[in-house]
Amino acid sequence: MTVRKLMRAMVLNAPGQPLVPICPRTPAPGPGQLLVQVHACGVCRTDLHIVDGELAEPKLPLILGHEIAGTVAALGDGVTQFQIGDRIGVPWLGWTCGACHYCRRGQENLCEAARFTGYTLDGGYADYTVSDQRYCFRLPNGYDFAEAAPLLCAGLIGYRSYRMAGEAVERLGIYGFGAAAHIITQVAVHQGKRVYAFTKPGDSESQAFALRLGAVWAGDSTAMPPHALDAAIIFAPVGALVPAALRAVAPGGVVVCGGIHMSDIPSFPYHILWEERVVRSVANLTRQDGEELLAVAPAAGVKPIVQRFKLQQANEALERLRRGQIEGAAVLVME
């Protein structure tokens, strides 16, 4: 496989500024690393949080992007898990120390020294990227690169949130019907769950989209569902949805906050938390989440809905995501 000496990339130089196109040298993989030729990279709401300065201390300048689908273009010393030409995915979690107490007890997603693709490591808004072989996944058959890309974050974080909601859930509420929600709805419907979708007030298009994917009800986030929920997942970064979801879940229900950033949660009366309701957050992902989701998705017939943009349209894709003008997931496709 021929590797170009120079590559295209879209770079963030400072929060609050648009991404800038550059043509840096293609990086070389170090020991245990892969050089990945990026064919597609999802555009995630976390990217918006980084651009807007809501996530502190990113690597700067930074190549965003942590939903990377591509092929192995070159191998660093000591690579044994992949070969040149393999179809692989690169997720948000890019490296952990393996030695802290979180790593030792199976919670690598909370590693004290973790590094993250497209945040503290350069990501996939580029023709090439390097990644630690231990944190890459083989892509399942049946998906082109653009369809596979959203599985690497929207799918993985959605799946971890879904697992945290509990196995006994029959009625599942989903607040914020974007990339993660549209993937997990397909998984939940396949597994016999009844999905209730909550969107911005008046967002009839997203409500219709949810119903097409199998939700049994769709309405405004200010509304109460027709039946009490067993659990709710909040993907929208809106703290006021936490008390709204608590009011919607039955006793013993779980409210899962699936985002990496959320506006402040307003105070709420204790009685809507009482009766053993639970509020919990989800942080990052583990490699086990990735292996499970990439097996579950094709088995469940999950078909990510994607809107494709060229690499140089990254700023446009981010702005359309900000405005809620993406149905499914936005994906940058490299030429």
C-alpha positions as CSV (number, residue, x, y, z in Angstrom):
1,M,0.0,0.0,0.0
2,T,1.4,3.4,-1.1
3,V,1.5,6.0,1.7
4,R,1.6,9.7,0.6
5,K,4.3,11.8,2.2
6,L,1.9,14.7,2.8
7,M,-1.7,14.5,3.9
8,R,-4.7,16.8,4.2
9,A,-6.1,17.7,7.6
10,M,-8.5,20.1,9.2
11,V,-6.9,21.6,12.3
12,L,-8.3,23.4,15.4
13,N,-5.7,26.0,16.5
14,A,-7.8,27.6,19.3
15,P,-11.3,27.1,20.8
16,G,-13.9,29.3,19.2
17,Q,-12.1,29.4,15.9
18,P,-13.1,27.5,12.7
19,L,-11.0,24.6,11.6
20,V,-8.2,25.4,9.2
21,P,-7.0,23.2,6.3
22,I,-3.3,22.2,6.3
23,C,-1.1,19.7,4.5
24,P,1.3,18.3,7.1
25,R,3.7,15.3,6.7
26,T,2.0,12.0,7.1
27,P,2.9,10.7,10.6
28,A,4.9,7.5,11.1
29,P,3.6,4.8,13.4
30,G,5.7,4.2,16.6
31,P,6.1,0.9,18.4
32,G,2.8,-0.9,18.8
33,Q,1.1,1.7,16.6
34,L,-0.8,1.5,13.3
35,L,-0.8,4.1,10.5
36,V,-4.4,4.2,9.5
37,Q,-5.6,5.5,6.2
38,V,-8.8,7.3,7.1
39,H,-11.7,6.6,4.7
40,A,-14.4,8.2,6.9
41,C,-14.7,10.0,10.2
42,G,-17.9,10.7,12.1
43,V,-18.6,14.3,13.3
44,C,-19.6,14.0,17.0
45,R,-21.2,16.4,19.4
46,T,-18.1,16.0,21.5
47,D,-16.2,17.6,18.7
48,L,-18.5,20.6,19.1
49,H,-17.8,20.8,22.8
50,I,-14.0,20.8,22.1
51,V,-14.4,23.5,19.4
52,D,-16.6,25.6,21.7
53,G,-14.1,25.4,24.6
54,E,-16.5,23.4,26.8
55,L,-14.0,20.6,27.3
56,A,-10.8,22.0,28.8
57,E,-7.2,21.5,27.8
58,P,-7.3,19.8,24.4
59,K,-4.0,19.2,22.6
60,L,-3.5,22.3,20.4
61,P,-3.2,22.5,17.5
62,L,-5.5,19.5,17.2
63,I,-6.9,17.3,14.5
64,L,-10.4,16.4,15.7
65,G,-12.3,13.2,15.1
66,H,-12.7,10.0,17.1
67,E,-15.1,8.0,14.9
68,I,-12.5,6.7,12.5
69,A,-13.1,4.0,9.9
70,G,-10.2,3.1,7.6
71,T,-7.6,0.6,6.6
72,V,-4.2,-0.2,8.0
73,A,-1.6,1.5,5.8
74,A,1.6,0.7,7.8
75,L,2.7,-1.1,10.9
76,G,5.0,0.1,13.7
77,D,7.5,-2.2,15.4
78,G,5.9,-5.0,17.5
79,V,2.4,-4.9,15.9
80,T,0.9,-8.4,15.9
81,Q,-2.9,-7.8,16.0
82,F,-3.4,-6.4,12.5
83,Q,-2.0,-6.6,9.0
84,I,-1.7,-4.0,6.2
85,G,-5.1,-3.6,4.5
86,D,-7.3,-4.6,7.4
87,R,-10.5,-2.7,7.9
88,I,-10.4,-1.1,11.3
89,G,-12.1,1.4,13.5
90,V,-10.5,3.9,16.0
91,P,-12.6,5.1,18.9
92,W,-12.4,7.9,21.5
93,L,-10.4,5.9,24.1
94,G,-6.9,5.9,22.5
95,W,-4.6,4.8,25.3
96,T,-4.6,3.8,29.0
97,C,-1.8,3.2,31.5
98,G,-2.9,-0.3,32.5
99,A,-1.4,0.2,36.0
100,C,-3.7,2.6,38.0
101,H,-6.3,1.2,40.3
102,Y,-9.1,1.9,37.7
103,C,-7.3,-0.1,35.0
104,R,-6.5,-2.9,37.4
105,R,-10.1,-3.4,38.4
106,G,-11.5,-3.4,34.9
107,Q,-12.5,0.3,34.6
108,E,-10.1,1.4,32.0
109,N,-12.6,4.1,30.9
110,L,-11.7,5.9,34.1
111,C,-7.9,5.6,33.8
112,E,-6.2,8.5,35.5
113,A,-3.8,9.0,32.6
114,A,-6.0,8.0,29.6
115,R,-5.5,9.7,26.3
116,F,-8.4,10.3,23.9
117,T,-8.5,10.3,20.1
118,G,-9.3,13.7,18.6
119,Y,-8.8,15.4,22.0
120,T,-5.4,14.7,23.6
121,L,-4.3,12.7,20.5
122,D,-4.7,13.8,16.9
123,G,-7.7,12.2,15.3
124,G,-9.4,11.5,12.0
125,Y,-10.2,14.8,10.3
126,A,-7.3,13.9,8.1
127,D,-6.2,11.4,5.4
128,Y,-4.1,9.5,7.9
129,T,-3.8,9.0,11.7
130,V,-1.7,6.8,14.0
131,S,-3.3,4.7,16.7
132,D,-2.3,2.2,19.4
133,Q,-3.2,-1.3,18.1
134,R,-4.6,-2.3,21.4
135,Y,-7.4,0.3,21.1
136,C,-8.5,-0.4,17.5
137,F,-11.4,-2.7,16.4
138,R,-12.0,-4.8,13.4
139,L,-15.0,-3.4,11.5
140,P,-17.9,-5.8,10.9
141,N,-18.8,-6.8,7.4
142,G,-21.9,-5.3,5.8
143,Y,-21.0,-1.6,6.5
144,D,-19.2,0.8,4.2
145,F,-16.7,3.1,5.9
146,A,-19.1,6.0,6.3
147,E,-21.8,3.7,7.8
148,A,-19.3,2.1,10.2
149,A,-17.8,5.4,11.5
150,P,-20.7,6.4,13.8
151,L,-20.6,3.1,15.5
152,L,-17.2,4.1,16.9
153,C,-18.6,6.7,19.3
154,A,-22.3,7.3,18.8
155,G,-22.8,3.6,18.8
156,L,-20.3,2.8,21.6
157,I,-21.3,5.5,24.1
158,G,-25.0,4.8,23.2
159,Y,-24.4,1.1,23.9
160,R,-22.7,1.7,27.2
161,S,-25.5,4.0,28.2
162,Y,-28.0,1.4,27.1
163,R,-26.3,-1.3,29.2
164,M,-26.2,1.0,32.2
165,A,-30.0,1.4,31.9
166,G,-30.4,-2.3,32.9
167,E,-31.3,-5.6,31.3
168,A,-34.9,-5.7,32.7
169,V,-36.0,-2.6,30.9
170,E,-39.2,-2.9,28.9
171,R,-40.0,0.8,28.4
172,L,-37.0,2.9,27.5
173,G,-37.1,6.7,27.1
174,I,-34.4,8.5,25.0
175,Y,-34.0,12.2,25.3
176,G,-32.3,13.8,22.3
177,F,-32.7,12.0,19.1
178,G,-29.3,12.3,17.3
179,A,-26.6,10.0,16.2
180,A,-26.4,7.8,19.3
181,A,-30.1,7.6,19.8
182,H,-30.8,6.5,16.2
183,I,-28.4,3.6,16.6
184,I,-29.4,2.4,20.0
185,T,-33.1,2.7,19.1
186,Q,-32.5,0.1,16.5
187,V,-30.7,-2.2,19.0
188,A,-33.4,-1.8,21.6
189,V,-36.3,-2.4,19.1
190,H,-34.5,-5.5,17.9
191,Q,-34.3,-6.7,21.5
192,G,-38.0,-6.2,22.1
193,K,-37.9,-2.9,24.1
194,R,-40.5,-0.2,23.7
195,V,-38.8,3.0,22.9
196,Y,-40.2,6.5,23.8
197,A,-38.3,9.3,22.0
198,F,-38.1,12.8,23.3
199,T,-37.0,15.7,21.2
200,K,-36.8,19.5,21.3
201,P,-40.3,21.0,21.5
202,G,-41.8,21.1,18.0
203,D,-39.1,19.1,16.3
204,S,-41.6,17.0,14.3
205,E,-39.0,15.8,11.8
206,S,-36.9,14.1,14.5
207,Q,-40.0,12.7,16.1
208,A,-41.1,11.2,12.7
209,F,-37.5,9.8,12.3
210,A,-37.8,8.1,15.6
211,L,-41.1,6.5,14.7
212,R,-39.7,5.3,11.4
213,L,-36.9,3.5,13.4
214,G,-39.4,1.7,15.5
215,A,-40.2,4.0,18.5
216,V,-43.7,3.4,19.8
217,W,-44.1,7.1,20.8
218,A,-42.3,10.3,20.1
219,G,-43.0,13.8,21.6
220,D,-41.6,16.9,23.1
221,S,-39.1,16.7,25.9
222,T,-41.5,18.8,28.0
223,A,-44.2,16.1,27.7
224,M,-44.8,13.1,29.9
225,P,-44.9,9.8,28.1
226,P,-48.2,7.8,28.0
227,H,-46.7,5.2,30.3
228,A,-44.1,5.4,33.1
229,L,-40.6,4.4,31.9
230,D,-38.4,1.7,33.3
231,A,-35.3,3.8,32.4
232,A,-34.3,6.8,30.4
233,I,-31.1,7.8,28.6
234,I,-30.3,11.5,28.1
235,F,-28.1,12.2,25.1
236,A,-29.0,15.9,24.8
237,P,-26.5,18.1,26.8
238,V,-29.3,19.8,28.7
239,G,-29.2,19.5,32.5
240,A,-32.9,20.4,32.8
241,L,-33.8,17.1,31.2
242,V,-32.5,15.2,34.4
243,P,-35.5,16.2,36.6
244,A,-37.8,15.8,33.6
245,A,-36.6,12.2,33.1
246,L,-36.9,11.5,36.8
247,R,-40.5,12.5,36.7
248,A,-41.0,10.2,33.7
249,V,-39.5,7.0,35.2
250,A,-41.3,4.6,37.5
251,P,-40.0,3.7,41.0
252,G,-36.7,1.9,40.8
253,G,-36.1,3.5,37.4
254,V,-32.7,4.6,36.1
255,V,-31.8,7.9,34.4
256,V,-28.5,7.6,32.5
257,C,-26.7,10.8,31.4
258,G,-24.8,9.7,28.3
259,G,-22.9,12.9,27.3
260,I,-19.4,14.0,28.1
261,H,-20.7,17.6,28.8
262,M,-24.0,18.9,30.1
263,S,-25.3,22.2,31.2
264,D,-26.0,22.6,34.9
265,I,-28.7,20.4,36.4
266,P,-31.3,22.6,38.2
267,S,-32.4,21.8,41.7
268,F,-35.3,19.4,42.0
269,P,-37.5,18.1,44.8
270,Y,-36.3,14.9,46.5
271,H,-39.6,13.1,46.0
272,I,-38.9,12.6,42.2
273,L,-35.7,10.8,43.1
274,W,-37.2,8.9,46.0
275,E,-38.5,5.3,45.6
276,E,-35.0,4.1,44.6
277,R,-34.7,6.0,41.4
278,V,-31.1,6.3,40.2
279,V,-29.2,9.0,38.3
280,R,-25.9,8.1,36.8
281,S,-23.4,9.3,34.2
282,V,-21.4,7.4,31.6
283,A,-17.8,8.2,31.0
284,N,-15.9,7.2,27.8
285,L,-15.9,3.5,26.9
286,T,-14.1,0.2,27.4
287,R,-12.7,-2.1,24.8
288,Q,-15.3,-4.7,25.9
289,D,-18.1,-2.2,25.0
290,G,-16.5,-1.9,21.5
291,E,-16.3,-5.7,20.9
292,E,-19.9,-6.2,22.1
293,L,-21.4,-3.4,20.1
294,L,-19.6,-4.3,16.9
295,A,-21.0,-7.8,17.3
296,V,-24.5,-6.7,18.3
297,A,-25.0,-4.1,15.6
298,P,-24.9,-6.4,12.5
299,A,-26.9,-9.1,14.4
300,A,-29.6,-6.5,15.2
301,G,-29.6,-5.2,11.6
302,V,-28.5,-1.8,12.7
303,K,-28.2,0.5,9.7
304,P,-26.6,3.9,10.6
305,I,-28.2,6.8,8.7
306,V,-25.4,9.1,7.5
307,Q,-25.1,12.5,5.9
308,R,-21.8,12.6,4.0
309,F,-19.5,15.6,3.8
310,K,-16.1,16.1,2.2
311,L,-13.1,16.7,4.5
312,Q,-12.9,20.4,3.6
313,Q,-16.6,20.7,4.6
314,A,-15.8,19.9,8.2
315,N,-16.8,23.4,9.5
316,E,-20.1,23.1,7.6
317,A,-20.8,19.7,9.1
318,L,-20.1,21.0,12.6
319,E,-22.4,24.0,12.2
320,R,-25.2,21.9,10.8
321,L,-24.8,19.5,13.8
322,R,-24.9,22.6,16.1
323,R,-28.2,23.7,14.5
324,G,-29.8,20.3,14.8
325,Q,-29.9,19.9,11.0
326,I,-28.4,16.3,10.8
327,E,-30.7,13.3,10.6
328,G,-28.7,10.4,11.9
329,A,-25.0,11.1,11.9
330,A,-22.7,13.5,10.0
331,V,-19.6,11.8,8.5
332,L,-16.6,13.2,6.7
333,V,-15.7,11.0,3.7
334,M,-12.1,11.2,2.4
335,E,-11.7,11.3,-1.4
